[in-house]
Structures are given as C-alpha cells and as structure tokens.
Amino acid sequence: MPSARFNKILIANRGEIAVRVISACKELDIQTVAVYSEADRYSSHVRFADQALCIGPAKSARSYLDIASIISAAEITNVDAIHPGYGFLSENDGFAEVCEASGLKFIGPRPAVIRLMGVKERARAFMREMGVPVLPGSAGVLKSPEEGLELAGSIGYPVILKASAGGGGRGMRVVQKPEDLPSLFAQAQTEAGAAFSSADLYLEKYISAPRHIEFQVLGDESGNVEILGERECSIQRRHQKLVEESPSPVVSAAQRAEISAVLKKALSSAGYSNAGTVEFLMDEDGKLYFIEVNARVQVEHPVTEFVTGIDIVKSQIRIAQGERLADILPKRPTGPVEMRGHAIECRINAENPVTFVPSPGRITGFHLPGGIGVRVDTWAYTDCVIPPYYDSLVAKLIAYGNDRAEAIRRMQRALEMFIVEGIHTSIPLHRRIMADPDYQAGRFDTTFIAAKLAQWK
C-alpha cells in the first residue's frame, strides 16, 4: 500500500514528456503544475496542467535548468513531488537532494544512486564487480594521455575516449592509432568540460559496428527490481536515436533471461528505485557489454509499454508514493514480465530530413494518424510554434503489431498519414528507413544511417 498518496505533482520539464506525465497524473487523479519558459507560454503542457507558472526566459539555464526557480514554483503551488521527465535536471543528483531537503519527493532514484550511475567509470566498476559484462577499459578516470596510451596498448586499437559525465555523443573521440591519442584526448577533454562542467575522461575498447541494446528497469523502494525486457536502439545518427523497437530482433530469450538476472542482482544491490535504463553494446559475435545507466525515464519508453502492457510513468509515480512492484505489475505465476507482440517508435524531429538542419517555426497544418496499434505522443498542434531553443522533437510515433513485420507495415501507413506542414520534419527519412530491405530483415547496427545516407543520395 502507498505510504503517502500525492495530491499534486510539479513537472520540471516541457514538450511531449510533460504532457505524458500530466496524462498519467490525470489517470491517477493527481493534480499537476506545469512550469514553462517565456518561449513555451502556449505549449500544450501549460494548457493541460491544473496550474502553470512561468519560471524564466527561453534559455534553459534561466528556466528549465534553474533549480531555485523550480523549487520556488513547487513551494508556491504546495506540491508533494516533482517529476523531472528526461533531459534537463532528470539526472542531476544535486537537484534530487534539494528536492529532498525541501520536503519534496523526487520521482526518480535516490541522489546517491544517481551519483553512482551518473559517473560512468564508477558505474562500470560497480557493474563489473556485480558480474555484469563490461567492455575492457580504464578502471577509473584517466590521469593523462600517457596513461591512456599505456592502457590502449594493452587493450588493442581502436579505443574510444568518453566523457565520464557525458552523454549524447559529446566528449567522445575514437582513437585508431597511438599517435592520434594525445590530440584527441585534449579535444575530448575540452568538449567534455564545456558540455558537462567536468573534463574527466575514461577509455574503453571500441566496437566499430555495434548494435545498441538497452534494458528497461523498474525498482521499488523496498529493494525489489524487475527488468521489462530490452529495446533495440541501433538506428541512430551521431549517437542520437531515430528509431527504437522492442523486443530486439537479435536478442534471444536465453540471452534476455541471463542479462535480466544479473541486472536484477546488481541494481537491487545498488538500492536502485524507480525507472531506469541500462544500456549495452552488442559486438559482431552477439556478446553484450554494459556501457551506462540512464537513471530516469527514457524517450523510447512507449515501445516497452506496448509489449508489456505496463504504464511506466504511472509506475514511477506509484513507486515514489511507496507502492511495491508486486502491487503495480501484472500478476504472473513465476518468471519474468511477459513481452507480447512488437512495437516500433519513430522520433519525429523538426529538422530537414536530408541535411538534418533544425527547422523551427510555425506548424500550419497538423494531422495525426490513428487506428489500431498506433500511438502518438506529442505536444504540438496546428498553429503552434516550434522554438529554436530546445530539442527538436515534435512527436513520437509508435506502432504495435502481433509481430515485427506487422509493426513495420503499421508504421509505414501511419507515417503516410502523419501530416506536418509549415516546417521540415524527419518523416521522409523514417519512411525510407521502414522501406529499406536491410531494416526489414533486421540487418543493421549503429552504422546503418551513415551507410544508407551515402546510398540514398
């Protein structure tokens, strides 16, 4: 039973994830408070929340990343909890601590767990100790290029330098030969320092053509952890995901069970609670290697919701209220959470589908596809303005089928019926991906988009 039911939740985010959280709260009969920047005054999350407060100008640093303004808004509106969504402050352990100190429940993992998982070399060391397969690499932060050269020599080239506090491909450099490492080390440090206020780097073996596989996690505050299967996220450009699906076409039932078992043990030992995602790379031999934990809800969570029937965002809120997984998840005799059918998500971005240049502006026409097995998560509408200040995500289009082939066909017809006028979107690119024979056959890795773009020219 819940230890304390929430009456009101503040959503410290914007766009489609803010609308998604509001939807979950409405179903749980919980009031919501939206915070917004001056650029988002007419955004859907402002309209659909029970209350809304402007917290600053368009720039994120003075609005969605301004902890003092968000806490002030929470105190003014007398909320019980804060849902951070994804991005912005969602993995900021300092923000989670401030919430706790202010008597507000942070709907996410505890600050200490966020700290452990947020520093990648610490997370790697912990997972290695718990028996999770980890790529060969540095045991901690590299102290110098010379240390990197020595380690790379023992591992073998190519290797990759990564920002310890990083994400989104920033602060990363692939090193093909020893003579390049010192200069690439300096470049990665500079980029990491600018992006994450930390220039710390670590090094690991580089897999040139991996698949990107991630496992969805839910943990309650009593130490119980469940793994809700995996997602395939290999269709990406410059480390930014474009298409996600569940289950992966290449992960076997035995491999899923093996990884799920070791993750349950590791995350339970870490005291992990709420939602999270554990990311892996799969090499050419089909072996999975841990790379990082995202201690928050993921953009692509809807595909897991489709195949498991579990509302992940509602589960986050119920866990934060003190409920146990046994009361939240579907009743089953024994064994893992069951996955049925297949789901695919396309991220519809406001960008030129050929040049990938952002395309902010006013949407003059907007028609959403529908029908059985189709879901659209969006904040956009006809006559709304896509601002240039934030992520270019306009909508997430999700298609579900009894099998992968049906999900692809359903996605194809949904993309044909999705109309966005006034700006460029990635819809034409997604139509090409869905029609590609290699994609349809499940023959792809993270190099797929780069290779196909060269062919499609």
N, C-alpha and C positions, 0 to 999 in steps of 0.2 A: 504494500500500500504506500502511496506517496506520503512523504514526511511533511511536505508543505506545498499545497497547490498554489500555483501562481495566479494572481488576478490580472496582472498587467506586465507586458514584456516590451522593452525598447529594442528596436532592430538597428544596430550600429552598422548599417550598410545601405546600399542603393540598388537600383536596377532589378533584374529578374529575381535575384536571390532574396531581396527584401520582400517582394510580392509573394514569393514562395513561402517565406516564414509567416507572413501575415495570413496566408491561406491555411497553414497548419494551425495557427493560433485560433482562427475562427472556428475550425472544426473542434478544437479543444475548449471552446467558449472562454478564451482568454483575450482580454483587450490588448491593443497594440499601440505603440508610439513610434512614429517614423521620424527620423532626423534627416535633414536634407540640406544641401548646399544651395546657394542662390541660383546655380545653373539647373538644379533639379526641382525647382519650385512647382513645375507642372508634371512631375513624374507620377506614374501610376501608384507607386508605393505611398506617396503623400496622400493621394485620394482615398486609397482603400484602408489606411490605418484609422484607428479611432481618434488619435491625436497626432499632430505633426508640428515639429519645431525646426526652424532654420538655425543651423549651427555655424554658418560662416560662408565665405565666398567660394568660388568654384574650385580653387586649388585644393587638392586633397589634404595637403599639410595643414591647411587652415580650416578644415571641415571634418571630413571622414577620418582623418588621422589625428585630430585634435582631441586628446584624451580628456582634457579639462572641460571642453565644451560638451562632450558626450556625457560625462558624469554629471555635469550641471543639469543637462536636459533630463537625465534619469531622476535626479533628486527633485527637480521642479514638478515632474509629472508623477512622482511617487510610484515608480515601477518596482517590481520584485526582482527582475532579472534582465540580463542583456544578452541578446543573440548576436554574435559578431558576423554571421554569414561566412563568406570566404574572401580572401584578399584583405586589404586594409589592415585592421587590428586583430584579425581572427587567430593569428599565431603569435601574438605579442604577449609574452608572459608578464611583462610589466603592467599591461592593461588588465589582464586577468587578476593580478594582485591588487590593483587599485579598485577593481570591482568588489573583490572580497573585503577590502578594508573599508569600503563604503557601504557594506551591508547589502550588496547586490550579488545575486547568483550569476556567475559567468557560465553560459551554456556552452561548455566545452571541457576539455581536460583540465586538471589542476595545474597551477602555474609551474610546479616543479617538473611535471611530466612534459609540459610544453617546452621547458628549458632543455630537458634531456633529449627530446626528439628534434628540437629546433637547431641544435648544433650537430651537424651531420657526422663529424668524426666521433662524437660521443655516442650518437645513436648507433653508428656502425660498430663501435667497440662493444656496446651493450648487446646488440643483436648477435654478434659473433660469439660472445660469451654464453648466450642462451641457445646456441646451436642453430641459428638461422644462417643459411648460406650467404656469405658476403664476398664481393669481389676482392681479390688481392689488392692491397694498397697500404697507405700510411696508417699507423696506429693512432695518430693524433695530428695536430696542426704542424705543417712543415715550417721549420725554423729558417730555412734558407734554400736558394736554388741548388746549392751543393748537396744538401740532404735529399732534395728531390732527384738529383742526378744519380746519387748512390742507390736510392730505392728503385728508380726506374730501370737501372742497370740489372738489378736482381729480378725484377718482375718481367722485364722484356717490353719493348716498344710494340705498338703505340700505347701511351698512357694519357690520362686526362687530368688536368688540374681543375679543381672545383672550389668555389667559394663555400666556406664552412657554413655560413649563414644564408646561403643563396637559394635561388630558385628561378624558374623561367629562362634558364639558359645564360643568365648573366654571371660574369666572373668565372667562365669556363673556357678552357683552351685545350685543344687536342695537340699532343706533342708526338711527332712522328720519329724524330731523331734527336740525339743528345745535344747537338749544337744549337737547337732551337729552344731548349728548355729555359735558359736564363731570361731571354727576352720575353717569352710567353708567360713566364712566371710574373715578371714585372707588369705586363699588360693585365693579367688576371687579377693581380693584387689591386691595381689602380681601379679597375672596373668594379671589383667587389667592394672596395672602400667607399666608392661613390654611391653604389646601389644599396648597400646594407649597413653602412657605417662600421664595417669590420672587414679588414683586408686579409683575414685568416684564410689559408688555403689548405686543402688536403689533396692527395693524389691516389688514383686507383687505376687498375688495368682498364684499357679502353676496348670495348667491343664495337667493331666498325659497323656492323649491320644488325643491331639487336632488335628484339621486339620489346615493347614497353607493356608490362603487365602489372596490374595493381589489385590489391585485395581490400575489400570493404570491411571495416571493423565497427562493432558496437560493444561498448563495455559499460556496465552499471557501476554504481558507487559501492557495491559490496564485493567487488573483485571478480565478478563473472564477465567473461568475454565470449563473444560469438563472431565468427567470420561469415560474412554473407556472400561468399563466392568471389570471383575475380572479374575484372574488366580488361578488355584489350584496348590499349590507347596508343597503338603504334602509328596511326595516321596523323602525323604532325609535321609542322613546318617550323624550323628553327626553334625546336623544343616547345612550341605552342601546339596543343592538341586541337585537331579539327574534327575528328570522328572518334567516337568511343562505342564499344559494344560489350554485351555480356550475354553468355559466357564467352571466353576467348575461343577462337576456332582451333587452337593448338594445345590448350591445357587439358590434360587427361583427368579423369575422375580420380585416379590414384595420386597424381601429382597435386591436384587440388586438395585432397584429403591430407597429404603429407605436409604441405606448406601451411594449411589451416591449423593443423595440430601443433606445429612448432610455434606459430604466431600466437595462438591462444595461450600457450605456456609463457611466452616471452612478455606479452602485453599484460597478462594477469600479474606477472611478477613485477612489472613496472608500475602497477596500480593505474593502468590506463582506463579512463572512463569517458563516456560519450562517444561521438562518432569520430572516425579517423580512417585514413587510407595508408596502406603500406605498399610502397612502390618497388618493383623489381625490374631488372633487365633479364631477358632470355637470350642466351647465346645461340650460335648456329647448331649446337648439339641438343638444344632444348632444355638446358640447365638454367635454373632461375637463381639470380643473385640480388640480394637486398641492396637498395640504394638510399631510400629515405622514407620518413613517415610524414604525412601531412596531417597535423593534429587539428582537423576541422572537417566540416562537410565539403565534399568536392563538387565542382561544377557538374560533373557527369553522374551524380548520384541517381538521377531518374532511371537509368537503364537497370540498375540493381533493384530499384523499387518495382519495376515492371516484372522482372523474372523471379523475385522472391515474394511479392505482394506485401512487402514491409515498407511503411512510410518512415523514411529515415529522419526527416525533420521533426515529425511528431515524436518519434522515438527519442531524439535529442532532448526535447522539452520534457518528456516524461521521465527520462533518466535524471535530468537536472532537478526534477521535483522529488527524487528519491525512490522512484519505482525500480523494481528489479526486472532484468531481462525476461525472467520466467513469466512475468505478468504482461510483458509488452509483445514478445514474439509469438508467432503462431504455435499452438500446441502441436507437438510431434512426439511419437513414441521414443525414438532414440536417434542418434546420428546428427549430421549437420543440417543446417537450414536448406530446404529443398529449392532448387532452381528449375523453373519450368519455362520452356519456350526460349525466345531470343529477342533481344532489344538492341537497337542502334540509335545513337544520338549524333546529330549534326549541329555543330555550333554555327549559327547564322550570324556572321560578323558584318559590321558596316565598313566594308573595305572593297577596293577594286579586286575582282577575282583573278585578274591577270598580273597586275603589278603589286598587289597587296597593300597599296597606299590607303590609309584610312579615309573614310568617306562620311564625315559628319554632315549634318544638315537636316532639313525638314522632310519628314515622310509625308508624301502627298496621297499615297494610296496604300492600303494595308489590308490584305485578305489572308486569313489563317486557314490552313487545311484542317479537316476533321475526319470523322468516321471512325470505325472500329480500329483499335490498336494505334491510334495517333494522338500524341500529346504535344502541346506547345507551351513552354514556359517562357514568358516574355513580360516586359514592362511597357513595350511600345504600342502605339496606336496611330491611327490616321491623324495627321497634323501635329504629331509630337516632333520635337527637335532632338536629334542625337547629338549630344555635346562633344566637343573635341578633347575634353579634359580627362576622360576615363577610358577604361577598357571598351573595345569596340563591339562587345557582344550585344546583339539586338534581341536574339531569341535562341532557344534550344528546341530543336525539332526532334522528337523521339518517336520511333516506330517499333511496334511489337508484333511478333508473329509466332506461330507454333514452332517454326524452325528458322534458321538463318536465311534461307532462300526467300521465305515469305516475308521476313522482316525487311530484306533488301527491296523486294518488289513494292511493299507498302511504303517504304521510304521514298522510292522513286516517284510514285504517284503523288505523295504528299509534297515533295519538292516541286513537282509540276504545278501544284495547286496553291503554292505559297507565293503570294504577290507582295512585293515591297517596291513602291515607286517613289522617286524623288532622290534616292541615294543609291549608290552601288552596294551590293551585298555579295557574300560568298556563295549564294545559291547555285550559280552556274558551275562553280568548281565542285560543289558537292554532287551535282548531277553527273559530272564526268567521273568522279570517284566511284559512285554507285554503279555506273555502267561499265566500269573497267573490268575485263575478264580476270585479271590477277586479283583484284579486290574481291570479286565474287567468289573466286576459288580459295580465298584465304591465304594467298601467296603474297605476303608483304611484310615489311619491317619498317623501322623508323626512317629509312632512306627512300621510301615509296614516293612521297610527294616530290622530292627533289628530282628523282629519276623520271617520273611521269611528266613533270612540267617541261623537261627538256624534250620529251617525245611529243607532247601536245602542241608545242609551238608551231 
